[in-house]
Amino acid sequence: MMTIAAVFNCSDGVVVCADSEETIHDYAKRSTSRKVNVFEYPQIGIRVGLAGAGHSDWIRMFVEKLHPHLPSTPPPPSWTMMQKSIEDFTQDFFAKYLVPYAIDPNQRPQVDMVLAVNFLSSSILYKIVANAVTTEPLFACVGAGQAAMQKIVDSLLKPSLTVRQCASLAIYVMSRVKQEVPGCGGNTNVLMIPQLGNYAWVPTKKIRELEIIFDDIEMRKFEEMAEEIIKQSV
């Protein structure tokens, strides 16, 4: 599972992000396709952003089959109904498409997902690992880089951050993870889904510009820290 994908809950919406590198039989293939997806159900005011880590073909199948499964017509579902719909789909997908593939769990395709649901002027995050569905209040991630990403996010993420502020944070954290974790790399894809207004992709050019700026900020801070350390006597 050589990738990283994450969702952020912001004060005014959600942010979904992922890298674009796949590893196939120990060969790193840089992909230009987006691992981040978005569903819109305008009749009931629901938008879902999602991204996955694992085997790309099964992730695409998960996304394609989940879309028509979620509630899409009035009346709008409750949060309880929405979660049950996601849990039922996950259990069915796991039993139908993953378990029969191999008796040994280590030989099965891996499909881990993160979902961010915007609904009724509020948002909730879901993390799916195998057939387990959990809810997360502020942040969720899956993939090879999740431990490194979680450590950075824990020190920087605040509930008061807006969608645009969270998008900048996502770009910075993704840049760090791609540098530190083998198998995470390629372009970063970032999707902003506000509670009001249209969703928007952060342009790749803007992401690359910010990655350079963040690298420069880190270097200057490191140099300042090094100077302070050297000043101390033993």
CYANA upper distance limits for C-alpha pairs under 8 A (distance plus 0.5 A):
  1 MET  CA     23 THR  CA      8.27
  1 MET  CA     53 ALA  CA      6.70
  1 MET  CA     54 GLY  CA      5.03
  1 MET  CA     55 HIS  CA      7.62
  1 MET  CA    110 GLN  CA      7.68
  1 MET  CA    143 GLY  CA      6.46
  1 MET  CA    144 ALA  CA      6.36
  2 MET  CA     21 GLU  CA      8.08
  2 MET  CA     22 GLU  CA      6.77
  2 MET  CA     23 THR  CA      6.40
  2 MET  CA     53 ALA  CA      7.85
  2 MET  CA     54 GLY  CA      7.46
  2 MET  CA    143 GLY  CA      6.96
  2 MET  CA    144 ALA  CA      5.78
  2 MET  CA    145 GLY  CA      8.47
  2 MET  CA    182 PRO  CA      8.10
  2 MET  CA    183 GLY  CA      5.13
  2 MET  CA    184 CYS  CA      6.53
  3 THR  CA     18 ALA  CA      8.21
  3 THR  CA     19 ASP  CA      6.97
  3 THR  CA     20 SER  CA      8.07
  3 THR  CA     21 GLU  CA      6.91
  3 THR  CA     22 GLU  CA      7.15
  3 THR  CA     53 ALA  CA      6.29
  3 THR  CA     54 GLY  CA      7.84
  3 THR  CA    143 GLY  CA      5.69
  3 THR  CA    144 ALA  CA      6.08
  3 THR  CA    145 GLY  CA      7.26
  3 THR  CA    183 GLY  CA      6.55
  3 THR  CA    184 CYS  CA      5.31
  3 THR  CA    185 GLY  CA      8.01
  4 ILE  CA     18 ALA  CA      6.13
  4 ILE  CA     19 ASP  CA      6.46
  4 ILE  CA     52 GLY  CA      8.38
  4 ILE  CA     53 ALA  CA      6.82
  4 ILE  CA    141 CYS  CA      7.70
  4 ILE  CA    142 VAL  CA      6.48
  4 ILE  CA    143 GLY  CA      5.03
  4 ILE  CA    144 ALA  CA      6.59
  4 ILE  CA    145 GLY  CA      5.94
  4 ILE  CA    146 GLN  CA      7.06
  4 ILE  CA    184 CYS  CA      6.81
  5 ALA  CA     16 VAL  CA      8.21
  5 ALA  CA     17 CYS  CA      6.24
  5 ALA  CA     18 ALA  CA      4.66
  5 ALA  CA     19 ASP  CA      7.30
  5 ALA  CA     51 ALA  CA      6.38
  5 ALA  CA     52 GLY  CA      6.48
  5 ALA  CA     53 ALA  CA      6.94
  5 ALA  CA    113 MET  CA      8.43
  5 ALA  CA    114 VAL  CA      7.69
  5 ALA  CA    141 CYS  CA      6.06
  5 ALA  CA    142 VAL  CA      6.08
  5 ALA  CA    143 GLY  CA      6.93
  6 ALA  CA     16 VAL  CA      6.40
  6 ALA  CA     17 CYS  CA      5.91
  6 ALA  CA     18 ALA  CA      6.86
  6 ALA  CA     51 ALA  CA      7.64
  6 ALA  CA    114 VAL  CA      6.83
  6 ALA  CA    139 PHE  CA      7.82
  6 ALA  CA    140 ALA  CA      6.10
  6 ALA  CA    141 CYS  CA      4.57
  6 ALA  CA    142 VAL  CA      7.04
  7 VAL  CA     14 VAL  CA      7.56
  7 VAL  CA     15 VAL  CA      6.09
  7 VAL  CA     16 VAL  CA      4.98
  7 VAL  CA     17 CYS  CA      6.93
  7 VAL  CA     50 LEU  CA      8.25
  7 VAL  CA    114 VAL  CA      6.94
  7 VAL  CA    115 LEU  CA      7.33
  7 VAL  CA    116 ALA  CA      6.76
  7 VAL  CA    125 LEU  CA      7.60
  7 VAL  CA    139 PHE  CA      6.25
  7 VAL  CA    140 ALA  CA      5.98
  7 VAL  CA    141 CYS  CA      6.96
  8 PHE  CA     14 VAL  CA      6.03
  8 PHE  CA     15 VAL  CA      5.54
  8 PHE  CA     16 VAL  CA      7.01
  8 PHE  CA    116 ALA  CA      8.18
  8 PHE  CA    125 LEU  CA      8.20
  8 PHE  CA    138 LEU  CA      6.31
  8 PHE  CA    139 PHE  CA      5.17
  8 PHE  CA    140 ALA  CA      7.36
  8 PHE  CA    166 CYS  CA      7.55
  9 ASN  CA     13 GLY  CA      6.95
  9 ASN  CA     14 VAL  CA      5.27
  9 ASN  CA     15 VAL  CA      7.28
  9 ASN  CA    116 ALA  CA      8.15
  9 ASN  CA    123 SER  CA      7.32
  9 ASN  CA    124 ILE  CA      7.62
  9 ASN  CA    125 LEU  CA      7.54
  9 ASN  CA    137 PRO  CA      7.57
  9 ASN  CA    138 LEU  CA      5.22
  9 ASN  CA    139 PHE  CA      6.67
  9 ASN  CA    159 PRO  CA      8.02
 10 CYS  CA     14 VAL  CA      5.85
 10 CYS  CA     15 VAL  CA      7.94
 10 CYS  CA    138 LEU  CA      7.85
 10 CYS  CA    159 PRO  CA      6.66
 10 CYS  CA    160 SER  CA      7.34
 10 CYS  CA    161 LEU  CA      6.12
 10 CYS  CA    162 THR  CA      5.82
 10 CYS  CA    163 VAL  CA      6.08
 10 CYS  CA    166 CYS  CA      7.27
 11 SER  CA    159 PRO  CA      6.71
 11 SER  CA    160 SER  CA      5.89
 11 SER  CA    161 LEU  CA      6.31
 11 SER  CA    162 THR  CA      5.71
 11 SER  CA    163 VAL  CA      7.63
 12 ASP  CA    162 THR  CA      6.21
 12 ASP  CA    163 VAL  CA      6.64
 12 ASP  CA    194 PRO  CA      6.29
 12 ASP  CA    195 GLN  CA      6.25
 12 ASP  CA    196 LEU  CA      8.43
 13 GLY  CA    118 ASN  CA      7.36
 13 GLY  CA    122 SER  CA      7.86
 13 GLY  CA    123 SER  CA      7.13
 13 GLY  CA    162 THR  CA      7.92
 13 GLY  CA    163 VAL  CA      6.35
 13 GLY  CA    192 MET  CA      8.21
 13 GLY  CA    193 ILE  CA      6.17
 13 GLY  CA    194 PRO  CA      4.59
 13 GLY  CA    195 GLN  CA      5.28
 13 GLY  CA    196 LEU  CA      8.49
 14 VAL  CA    116 ALA  CA      7.03
 14 VAL  CA    117 VAL  CA      8.43
 14 VAL  CA    118 ASN  CA      7.85
 14 VAL  CA    123 SER  CA      7.61
 14 VAL  CA    163 VAL  CA      6.64
 14 VAL  CA    192 MET  CA      6.76
 14 VAL  CA    193 ILE  CA      5.77
 14 VAL  CA    194 PRO  CA      6.76
 14 VAL  CA    195 GLN  CA      8.41
 15 VAL  CA     49 GLY  CA      8.40
 15 VAL  CA    116 ALA  CA      8.28
 15 VAL  CA    163 VAL  CA      6.87
 15 VAL  CA    166 CYS  CA      7.26
 15 VAL  CA    167 ALA  CA      6.77
 15 VAL  CA    190 VAL  CA      7.55
 15 VAL  CA    191 LEU  CA      6.17
 15 VAL  CA    192 MET  CA      5.23
 15 VAL  CA    193 ILE  CA      6.59
 16 VAL  CA     36 VAL  CA      7.43
 16 VAL  CA     49 GLY  CA      6.77
 16 VAL  CA     50 LEU  CA      7.16
 16 VAL  CA     51 ALA  CA      7.66
 16 VAL  CA    116 ALA  CA      7.85
 16 VAL  CA    190 VAL  CA      6.31
 16 VAL  CA    191 LEU  CA      5.62
 16 VAL  CA    192 MET  CA      7.18
 17 CYS  CA     36 VAL  CA      7.00
 17 CYS  CA     51 ALA  CA      7.74
 17 CYS  CA    170 ALA  CA      7.43
 17 CYS  CA    188 THR  CA      7.57
 17 CYS  CA    189 ASN  CA      5.89
 17 CYS  CA    190 VAL  CA      4.90
 17 CYS  CA    191 LEU  CA      6.73
 18 ALA  CA     35 LYS  CA      6.84
 18 ALA  CA     36 VAL  CA      6.95
 18 ALA  CA     51 ALA  CA      7.31
 18 ALA  CA    174 MET  CA      8.18
 18 ALA  CA    188 THR  CA      6.37
 18 ALA  CA    189 ASN  CA      5.93
 18 ALA  CA    190 VAL  CA      7.39
 19 ASP  CA     35 LYS  CA      7.92
 19 ASP  CA    174 MET  CA      7.91
 19 ASP  CA    178 LYS  CA      8.42
 19 ASP  CA    184 CYS  CA      7.08
 19 ASP  CA    185 GLY  CA      6.35
 19 ASP  CA    186 GLY  CA      6.54
 19 ASP  CA    187 ASN  CA      6.28
 19 ASP  CA    188 THR  CA      5.04
 19 ASP  CA    189 ASN  CA      6.66
 20 SER  CA     30 ARG  CA      6.97
 20 SER  CA     31 SER  CA      5.96
 20 SER  CA     32 THR  CA      7.05
 20 SER  CA     33 SER  CA      7.40
 20 SER  CA     34 ARG  CA      7.05
 20 SER  CA     35 LYS  CA      7.15
 20 SER  CA    184 CYS  CA      8.40
 20 SER  CA    185 GLY  CA      6.89
 20 SER  CA    186 GLY  CA      5.48
 20 SER  CA    187 ASN  CA      5.95
 20 SER  CA    188 THR  CA      6.88
 20 SER  CA    189 ASN  CA      7.90
 21 GLU  CA     28 ALA  CA      7.48
 21 GLU  CA     29 LYS  CA      6.54
 21 GLU  CA     30 ARG  CA      5.18
 21 GLU  CA     31 SER  CA      6.13
 21 GLU  CA    183 GLY  CA      7.46
 21 GLU  CA    184 CYS  CA      6.60
 21 GLU  CA    185 GLY  CA      5.70
 21 GLU  CA    186 GLY  CA      5.62
 21 GLU  CA    187 ASN  CA      8.23
 22 GLU  CA     28 ALA  CA      6.47
 22 GLU  CA     29 LYS  CA      5.81
 22 GLU  CA     30 ARG  CA      6.80
 22 GLU  CA     31 SER  CA      7.35
 22 GLU  CA     56 SER  CA      8.45
 22 GLU  CA    183 GLY  CA      7.73
 22 GLU  CA    184 CYS  CA      8.49
 23 THR  CA     27 TYR  CA      5.84
 23 THR  CA     28 ALA  CA      4.99
 23 THR  CA     29 LYS  CA      6.41
 23 THR  CA    183 GLY  CA      7.09
 24 ILE  CA     28 ALA  CA      6.97
 24 ILE  CA     29 LYS  CA      7.61
 28 ALA  CA    183 GLY  CA      7.50
 30 ARG  CA    185 GLY  CA      8.19
 30 ARG  CA    186 GLY  CA      6.23
 31 SER  CA    186 GLY  CA      7.66
 32 THR  CA    187 ASN  CA      8.10
 34 ARG  CA    189 ASN  CA      7.17
 35 LYS  CA     51 ALA  CA      6.22
 35 LYS  CA     52 GLY  CA      7.22
 35 LYS  CA    189 ASN  CA      8.16
 36 VAL  CA     49 GLY  CA      7.77
 36 VAL  CA     50 LEU  CA      6.33
 36 VAL  CA     51 ALA  CA      5.09
 36 VAL  CA     52 GLY  CA      8.07
 36 VAL  CA    189 ASN  CA      7.42
 36 VAL  CA    190 VAL  CA      8.22
 36 VAL  CA    191 LEU  CA      7.93
 37 ASN  CA     49 GLY  CA      6.28
 37 ASN  CA     50 LEU  CA      5.83
 37 ASN  CA     51 ALA  CA      6.74
 37 ASN  CA     63 VAL  CA      8.40
 38 VAL  CA     47 ARG  CA      7.60
 38 VAL  CA     48 VAL  CA      6.01
 38 VAL  CA     49 GLY  CA      4.87
 38 VAL  CA     50 LEU  CA      6.77
 39 PHE  CA     47 ARG  CA      6.12
 39 PHE  CA     48 VAL  CA      5.51
 39 PHE  CA     49 GLY  CA      6.98
 39 PHE  CA     67 HIS  CA      7.30
 40 GLU  CA     45 GLY  CA      8.36
 40 GLU  CA     46 ILE  CA      6.64
 40 GLU  CA     47 ARG  CA      5.07
 40 GLU  CA     48 VAL  CA      7.04
 41 TYR  CA     45 GLY  CA      6.49
 41 TYR  CA     46 ILE  CA      5.65
 41 TYR  CA     47 ARG  CA      6.67
 41 TYR  CA     72 SER  CA      5.92
 41 TYR  CA     73 THR  CA      8.26
 42 PRO  CA     46 ILE  CA      6.93
 42 PRO  CA     47 ARG  CA      8.41
 42 PRO  CA     72 SER  CA      8.46
 43 GLN  CA     72 SER  CA      7.32
 43 GLN  CA     73 THR  CA      6.38
 43 GLN  CA     74 PRO  CA      7.08
 44 ILE  CA     72 SER  CA      6.99
 44 ILE  CA     73 THR  CA      6.64
 44 ILE  CA     74 PRO  CA      6.35
 44 ILE  CA     75 PRO  CA      7.49
 44 ILE  CA     76 PRO  CA      5.63
 45 GLY  CA     76 PRO  CA      8.34
 45 GLY  CA    119 PHE  CA      6.81
 45 GLY  CA    120 LEU  CA      7.67
 46 ILE  CA    117 VAL  CA      7.59
 46 ILE  CA    118 ASN  CA      6.19
 46 ILE  CA    119 PHE  CA      5.41
 46 ILE  CA    120 LEU  CA      8.19
 47 ARG  CA    117 VAL  CA      6.40
 47 ARG  CA    118 ASN  CA      5.66
 47 ARG  CA    119 PHE  CA      7.37
 47 ARG  CA    193 ILE  CA      8.37
 48 VAL  CA    115 LEU  CA      7.27
 48 VAL  CA    116 ALA  CA      6.13
 48 VAL  CA    117 VAL  CA      5.01
 48 VAL  CA    118 ASN  CA      6.75
 49 GLY  CA    115 LEU  CA      6.24
 49 GLY  CA    116 ALA  CA      5.60
 49 GLY  CA    117 VAL  CA      7.01
 49 GLY  CA    191 LEU  CA      8.36
 49 GLY  CA    193 ILE  CA      8.08
 50 LEU  CA    113 MET  CA      7.58
 50 LEU  CA    114 VAL  CA      6.09
 50 LEU  CA    115 LEU  CA      4.85
 50 LEU  CA    116 ALA  CA      6.73
 51 ALA  CA    113 MET  CA      6.33
 51 ALA  CA    114 VAL  CA      6.09
 51 ALA  CA    115 LEU  CA      7.29
 52 GLY  CA     59 ILE  CA      6.76
 52 GLY  CA    111 VAL  CA      7.37
 52 GLY  CA    112 ASP  CA      6.08
 52 GLY  CA    113 MET  CA      4.73
 52 GLY  CA    114 VAL  CA      6.73
 52 GLY  CA    142 VAL  CA      7.71
 52 GLY  CA    143 GLY  CA      8.42
 53 ALA  CA     59 ILE  CA      7.96
 53 ALA  CA    110 GLN  CA      8.18
 53 ALA  CA    111 VAL  CA      6.62
 53 ALA  CA    112 ASP  CA      5.74
 53 ALA  CA    113 MET  CA      6.84
 53 ALA  CA    142 VAL  CA      6.67
 53 ALA  CA    143 GLY  CA      5.65
 54 GLY  CA     59 ILE  CA      7.62
 54 GLY  CA    109 PRO  CA      7.79
 54 GLY  CA    110 GLN  CA      5.29
 54 GLY  CA    111 VAL  CA      5.44
 54 GLY  CA    112 ASP  CA      6.76
 54 GLY  CA    143 GLY  CA      7.66
 55 HIS  CA     59 ILE  CA      6.74
 55 HIS  CA    109 PRO  CA      6.46
 55 HIS  CA    110 GLN  CA      6.16
 55 HIS  CA    111 VAL  CA      6.77
 56 SER  CA     60 ARG  CA      6.67
 57 ASP  CA     61 MET  CA      6.84
 58 TRP  CA     62 PHE  CA      6.56
 58 TRP  CA    109 PRO  CA      7.71
 58 TRP  CA    110 GLN  CA      8.33
 58 TRP  CA    111 VAL  CA      7.08
 59 ILE  CA     63 VAL  CA      6.77
 59 ILE  CA    111 VAL  CA      6.38
 59 ILE  CA    112 ASP  CA      8.50
 60 ARG  CA     64 GLU  CA      6.64
 61 MET  CA     65 LYS  CA      6.57
 62 PHE  CA     66 LEU  CA      6.43
 62 PHE  CA     93 PHE  CA      7.93
 63 VAL  CA     67 HIS  CA      6.82
 64 GLU  CA     68 PRO  CA      8.26
 65 LYS  CA     69 HIS  CA      7.21
 66 LEU  CA     70 LEU  CA      6.96
 66 LEU  CA     89 PHE  CA      7.53
 68 PRO  CA     72 SER  CA      8.34
 69 HIS  CA     85 SER  CA      8.05
 69 HIS  CA     89 PHE  CA      7.78
 70 LEU  CA     82 MET  CA      7.92
 70 LEU  CA     85 SER  CA      6.80
 70 LEU  CA     86 ILE  CA      7.72
 71 PRO  CA     76 PRO  CA      8.12
 71 PRO  CA     77 PRO  CA      7.36
 71 PRO  CA     82 MET  CA      7.82
 71 PRO  CA     85 SER  CA      8.26
 72 SER  CA     76 PRO  CA      8.36
 77 PRO  CA     81 MET  CA      6.18
 77 PRO  CA     82 MET  CA      6.68
 78 SER  CA     82 MET  CA      6.74
 79 TRP  CA     83 GLN  CA      6.67
 80 THR  CA     84 LYS  CA      6.69
 81 MET  CA     85 SER  CA      6.61
 82 MET  CA     86 ILE  CA      6.90
 83 GLN  CA     87 GLU  CA      6.59
 84 LYS  CA     88 ASP  CA      6.41
 85 SER  CA     89 PHE  CA      6.66
 86 ILE  CA     90 THR  CA      6.62
 86 ILE  CA    133 VAL  CA      8.48
 87 GLU  CA     91 GLN  CA      6.71
 87 GLU  CA    132 ALA  CA      8.46
 87 GLU  CA    133 VAL  CA      6.72
 88 ASP  CA     92 ASP  CA      6.70
 89 PHE  CA     93 PHE  CA      6.50
 90 THR  CA     94 PHE  CA      6.53
 90 THR  CA    128 ILE  CA      8.41
 90 THR  CA    131 ASN  CA      6.30
 90 THR  CA    132 ALA  CA      8.34
 90 THR  CA    133 VAL  CA      8.21
 91 GLN  CA     95 ALA  CA      6.66
 91 GLN  CA    131 ASN  CA      6.03
 92 ASP  CA     96 LYS  CA      6.43
 93 PHE  CA     97 TYR  CA      6.14
 93 PHE  CA     98 LEU  CA      7.70
 94 PHE  CA     98 LEU  CA      5.52
 94 PHE  CA     99 VAL  CA      6.71
 94 PHE  CA    130 ALA  CA      7.40
 94 PHE  CA    131 ASN  CA      6.39
 95 ALA  CA     99 VAL  CA      5.81
 95 ALA  CA    100 PRO  CA      7.73
 96 LYS  CA    100 PRO  CA      7.29
 97 TYR  CA    101 TYR  CA      7.37
 98 LEU  CA    102 ALA  CA      8.12
 98 LEU  CA    108 ARG  CA      6.59
 98 LEU  CA    109 PRO  CA      6.86
 99 VAL  CA    103 ILE  CA      7.46
 99 VAL  CA    105 PRO  CA      8.21
 99 VAL  CA    108 ARG  CA      7.56
101 TYR  CA    107 GLN  CA      8.42
101 TYR  CA    108 ARG  CA      6.34
101 TYR  CA    109 PRO  CA      8.13
102 ALA  CA    107 GLN  CA      6.39
102 ALA  CA    108 ARG  CA      5.97
103 ILE  CA    107 GLN  CA      8.16
103 ILE  CA    108 ARG  CA      8.39
104 ASP  CA    108 ARG  CA      7.43
110 GLN  CA    130 ALA  CA      7.67
111 VAL  CA    129 VAL  CA      7.61
111 VAL  CA    130 ALA  CA      6.88
112 ASP  CA    127 LYS  CA      8.25
112 ASP  CA    128 ILE  CA      5.98
112 ASP  CA    129 VAL  CA      5.19
112 ASP  CA    130 ALA  CA      6.68
112 ASP  CA    142 VAL  CA      6.85
112 ASP  CA    143 GLY  CA      7.97
113 MET  CA    127 LYS  CA      6.49
113 MET  CA    128 ILE  CA      5.46
113 MET  CA    129 VAL  CA      7.19
113 MET  CA    142 VAL  CA      7.22
114 VAL  CA    125 LEU  CA      7.83
114 VAL  CA    126 TYR  CA      6.19
114 VAL  CA    127 LYS  CA      5.15
114 VAL  CA    128 ILE  CA      6.68
114 VAL  CA    140 ALA  CA      7.13
114 VAL  CA    141 CYS  CA      6.93
114 VAL  CA    142 VAL  CA      7.48
115 LEU  CA    125 LEU  CA      6.18
115 LEU  CA    126 TYR  CA      5.48
115 LEU  CA    127 LYS  CA      7.00
116 ALA  CA    123 SER  CA      7.47
116 ALA  CA    124 ILE  CA      6.42
116 ALA  CA    125 LEU  CA      5.06
116 ALA  CA    126 TYR  CA      6.90
117 VAL  CA    123 SER  CA      5.97
117 VAL  CA    124 ILE  CA      5.95
117 VAL  CA    125 LEU  CA      6.88
118 ASN  CA    122 SER  CA      6.44
118 ASN  CA    123 SER  CA      5.03
118 ASN  CA    124 ILE  CA      7.43
118 ASN  CA    193 ILE  CA      8.28
118 ASN  CA    195 GLN  CA      6.90
119 PHE  CA    123 SER  CA      6.48
119 PHE  CA    195 GLN  CA      8.26
121 SER  CA    195 GLN  CA      6.22
121 SER  CA    196 LEU  CA      8.43
122 SER  CA    195 GLN  CA      7.61
124 ILE  CA    135 THR  CA      7.68
124 ILE  CA    136 GLU  CA      7.70
124 ILE  CA    137 PRO  CA      7.28
125 LEU  CA    135 THR  CA      6.09
125 LEU  CA    136 GLU  CA      5.76
125 LEU  CA    137 PRO  CA      7.04
125 LEU  CA    138 LEU  CA      7.86
125 LEU  CA    139 PHE  CA      7.70
125 LEU  CA    140 ALA  CA      7.54
126 TYR  CA    133 VAL  CA      7.19
126 TYR  CA    134 THR  CA      6.13
126 TYR  CA    135 THR  CA      5.02
126 TYR  CA    136 GLU  CA      6.57
126 TYR  CA    140 ALA  CA      7.82
127 LYS  CA    133 VAL  CA      6.27
127 LYS  CA    134 THR  CA      5.78
127 LYS  CA    135 THR  CA      6.74
127 LYS  CA    136 GLU  CA      7.68
127 LYS  CA    140 ALA  CA      6.73
127 LYS  CA    141 CYS  CA      7.77
127 LYS  CA    142 VAL  CA      8.27
128 ILE  CA    132 ALA  CA      6.08
128 ILE  CA    133 VAL  CA      5.13
128 ILE  CA    134 THR  CA      7.06
129 VAL  CA    133 VAL  CA      7.28
136 GLU  CA    140 ALA  CA      6.76
138 LEU  CA    159 PRO  CA      7.46
141 CYS  CA    146 GLN  CA      6.24
141 CYS  CA    149 MET  CA      8.27
141 CYS  CA    150 GLN  CA      8.06
142 VAL  CA    146 GLN  CA      5.92
144 ALA  CA    181 VAL  CA      7.88
144 ALA  CA    183 GLY  CA      7.88
144 ALA  CA    184 CYS  CA      7.82
145 GLY  CA    149 MET  CA      6.56
145 GLY  CA    177 VAL  CA      6.65
145 GLY  CA    178 LYS  CA      8.47
145 GLY  CA    181 VAL  CA      6.40
145 GLY  CA    184 CYS  CA      7.37
146 GLN  CA    150 GLN  CA      6.36
147 ALA  CA    151 LYS  CA      6.85
148 ALA  CA    152 ILE  CA      7.15
148 ALA  CA    177 VAL  CA      6.86
148 ALA  CA    181 VAL  CA      8.27
149 MET  CA    153 VAL  CA      6.62
149 MET  CA    173 VAL  CA      6.93
149 MET  CA    174 MET  CA      7.94
149 MET  CA    177 VAL  CA      6.71
150 GLN  CA    154 ASP  CA      6.46
151 LYS  CA    155 SER  CA      7.47
152 ILE  CA    156 LEU  CA      7.09
152 ILE  CA    173 VAL  CA      7.30
153 VAL  CA    157 LEU  CA      5.91
153 VAL  CA    173 VAL  CA      7.73
156 LEU  CA    169 LEU  CA      8.49
157 LEU  CA    161 LEU  CA      8.05
157 LEU  CA    166 CYS  CA      8.40
157 LEU  CA    169 LEU  CA      8.36
161 LEU  CA    165 GLN  CA      6.20
161 LEU  CA    166 CYS  CA      6.53
162 THR  CA    166 CYS  CA      6.52
163 VAL  CA    167 ALA  CA      6.57
163 VAL  CA    192 MET  CA      6.81
163 VAL  CA    193 ILE  CA      7.92
163 VAL  CA    194 PRO  CA      7.06
164 ARG  CA    168 SER  CA      6.97
164 ARG  CA    192 MET  CA      7.86
165 GLN  CA    169 LEU  CA      6.84
166 CYS  CA    170 ALA  CA      6.47
167 ALA  CA    171 ILE  CA      6.76
167 ALA  CA    190 VAL  CA      7.32
167 ALA  CA    191 LEU  CA      8.32
167 ALA  CA    192 MET  CA      7.44
168 SER  CA    172 TYR  CA      6.83
168 SER  CA    210 LEU  CA      8.41
169 LEU  CA    173 VAL  CA      6.63
170 ALA  CA    174 MET  CA      6.40
170 ALA  CA    190 VAL  CA      8.11
171 ILE  CA    175 SER  CA      6.58
171 ILE  CA    188 THR  CA      7.66
171 ILE  CA    190 VAL  CA      7.99
171 ILE  CA    207 ILE  CA      7.13
171 ILE  CA    210 LEU  CA      8.00
171 ILE  CA    211 GLU  CA      7.51
172 TYR  CA    176 ARG  CA      6.92
172 TYR  CA    210 LEU  CA      8.27
172 TYR  CA    211 GLU  CA      7.03
172 TYR  CA    214 PHE  CA      7.03
173 VAL  CA    177 VAL  CA      6.73
174 MET  CA    178 LYS  CA      6.54
174 MET  CA    188 THR  CA      7.54
175 SER  CA    179 GLN  CA      6.85
175 SER  CA    188 THR  CA      8.42
175 SER  CA    211 GLU  CA      6.95
176 ARG  CA    180 GLU  CA      6.75
177 VAL  CA    181 VAL  CA      6.14
177 VAL  CA    184 CYS  CA      7.48
178 LYS  CA    182 PRO  CA      7.92
178 LYS  CA    183 GLY  CA      8.38
178 LYS  CA    184 CYS  CA      5.35
178 LYS  CA    185 GLY  CA      5.33
178 LYS  CA    186 GLY  CA      8.45
179 GLN  CA    184 CYS  CA      8.37
179 GLN  CA    185 GLY  CA      8.10
187 ASN  CA    204 THR  CA      7.92
188 THR  CA    204 THR  CA      7.93
188 THR  CA    207 ILE  CA      7.77
189 ASN  CA    201 TRP  CA      8.13
189 ASN  CA    202 VAL  CA      7.86
189 ASN  CA    204 THR  CA      7.86
190 VAL  CA    201 TRP  CA      6.40
190 VAL  CA    202 VAL  CA      6.09
191 LEU  CA    199 TYR  CA      7.72
191 LEU  CA    200 ALA  CA      6.39
191 LEU  CA    201 TRP  CA      5.08
191 LEU  CA    202 VAL  CA      6.84
192 MET  CA    199 TYR  CA      6.08
192 MET  CA    200 ALA  CA      5.77
192 MET  CA    201 TRP  CA      6.69
192 MET  CA    202 VAL  CA      7.95
193 ILE  CA    198 ASN  CA      7.55
193 ILE  CA    199 TYR  CA      4.92
193 ILE  CA    200 ALA  CA      7.17
194 PRO  CA    198 ASN  CA      7.48
194 PRO  CA    199 TYR  CA      6.77
202 VAL  CA    206 LYS  CA      7.36
202 VAL  CA    207 ILE  CA      7.38
203 PRO  CA    207 ILE  CA      6.91
204 THR  CA    208 ARG  CA      6.75
205 LYS  CA    209 GLU  CA      6.77
206 LYS  CA    210 LEU  CA      6.72
207 ILE  CA    211 GLU  CA      6.65
208 ARG  CA    212 ILE  CA      6.94
209 GLU  CA    213 ILE  CA      6.91
210 LEU  CA    214 PHE  CA      6.50
211 GLU  CA    215 ASP  CA      6.66
212 ILE  CA    216 ASP  CA      6.81
213 ILE  CA    217 ILE  CA      6.77
214 PHE  CA    218 GLU  CA      6.66
215 ASP  CA    219 MET  CA      6.69
216 ASP  CA    220 ARG  CA      6.77
217 ILE  CA    221 LYS  CA      6.71
218 GLU  CA    222 PHE  CA      6.51
219 MET  CA    223 GLU  CA      6.67
220 ARG  CA    224 GLU  CA      6.76
221 LYS  CA    225 MET  CA      6.65
222 PHE  CA    226 ALA  CA      6.55
223 GLU  CA    227 GLU  CA      6.78
224 GLU  CA    228 GLU  CA      6.92
225 MET  CA    229 ILE  CA      6.70
226 ALA  CA    230 ILE  CA      6.68
227 GLU  CA    231 LYS  CA      6.83
228 GLU  CA    232 GLN  CA      7.33
